[in-house]
């Protein structure tokens, strides 16, 4: 599969997203800050970070913007709406919403790898209204309802 892209002026000179290993599912996205510009992402703060790229994702696919595990493990920084979705009909700049859950500020500079882009197939569904739904063992059990049977009862 090929994906057409436009490199925006502030993305000039940055490496393109690339798979960093043979088995990598995602391509790294980089911060397209100005030369010498930094972004200090304080603890608890969010920021919308430019990548300097617009993509033409083929119909039937989406781009998923996902966190980088290294940023999350070392600094507590993740993608706020993970995974963010880039629809196939969107032609604007790809931007990444980062949030710092860590205790210290993270300074981002031009070219830093800030997220991953995963291209995935999209299955479209049609909703059909029904009077009832088929019964299951889980039924209407919500959050935390699929744990080991009896585990909740044994907790203090």
N, C-alpha and C positions, 0 to 999 in steps of 0.2 A: 504494500500500500504506500502511496505517496501522498503527502499533504503539502499543498501550496501554502506559502507564507509571505507576508510582507514584513520586512525589517523596518521599523520606524526609526526616525532620525536619532532618538536617544538610545536605540539598541545597536547602532553602528559600532562595529569593532568587537562586540561581545561574541563569545563562542555560541554556536547554535545549540539548542537542546540536543542531547545525544545519550544513547544507551552507554553506560559506563562499564558494562560487562556483558558477556555473551548471553547470560541468563536474566539480565535486568528487564523488568516489566515497564519501568518508567524512565523517561528522559528528564534530566535535571533542567529546571528553569532557573534563570539567573536574574538578579536584581539589575535593572537598567537605570541606575542612578546616574547623575551627572558626574563628570570627571572631578575627583576630589570631594564629592558630596558624600556625606554619611547619614545614616538613619539610626538614631539611638532609640531602640524599642525598649522602653522601661517596663518593669514588672507590672503586669496587669493591663498593659497598653496594647491596642491594636493598630495596625497600619495597612494601608492598601499600597502594595508595592508593584511598580511597573516592571514588565518583562521586555518591553520594546518590540514585541511581536504581535501580529494579527495572523490568525490561522484560517484556512479553508478546510474544515474537517468534512470528509465525505458524508453524504446522507446515509443514515443507518448506523452512524457511529457518533460517539461523543468524546470529548477530552475530559478526563478526570484530573483535577488538580489535587494532589495529595501531599501530606507532610513528608519531610525528609527525616528518617529515623535518627540520624546523627544530631540534627538540630533539636529534636525532641528529647533525646537521651542526655545530651550534654548541657542544653540550655533551657529546656522546658518550652521551646518555641514550636508552635504547630500552626497548621492551616485552620482558621476559625470555622469555616463551613465545610470541613473535610467530609467527603471529597466535594470540592467545587466542581460544577459542571460547565463545560463549554459546549453549547449546542452547535449542531452542524450548520445552522443558519446564522450564527453570530459572526460578525466580521470586525468587531472592535478589538481593541488591544486586550491581550490576556494580562490580567492583574491578579495578584495573590493577596488574600486577606490573612495576614499573620497576626498571632496573638502570643504574647510572652507570659506563660504561666510560671516561669522560673523566678527565683528570688533576685536576680541581678539583671541590669540592662544588657541587651545584646546590640552591639554596633554592627550594622550592615553597611557594606561598601559596594561600589559598582563591581558587578561580576560575581558576587557571592551566590552560591547555589542555595536557593530559598525554598524550593518545592520540587515535586516531580509531576510530570505529565504522563498519564497513562491513556492510551487510545483504546476504547472498548466498544464492542457492538451494543446496539440498543435494540431491545425488543419492545415494540409498542403493543399495548393491550387495549381491548375494548371492555368497558365495564358494563355489566348486564345486571339490572336490578332484579332482586329475588325477594320473595316473602320470607324465606328462611335460608339458613346455610347448613351444609352438612355438619353433623356432629363429629367432634374429635376428642381424644383423651384429654387434651389441654383445655379445650372449650374456650371460655372467656378469660382464662387466667392471663394476667398482664405481666408487667415488669417483674422479673425474678421468679416467675411461676414455674419455670422449667428446671429448677435445681433438683438435687437428689431428694427423693421422697423421704420425708421425716427430718430432713436437715434443719428446717426452720423450728420444728418442735423441740429439738435438742439444744438449741441456742439459749443462753441465759437471757 
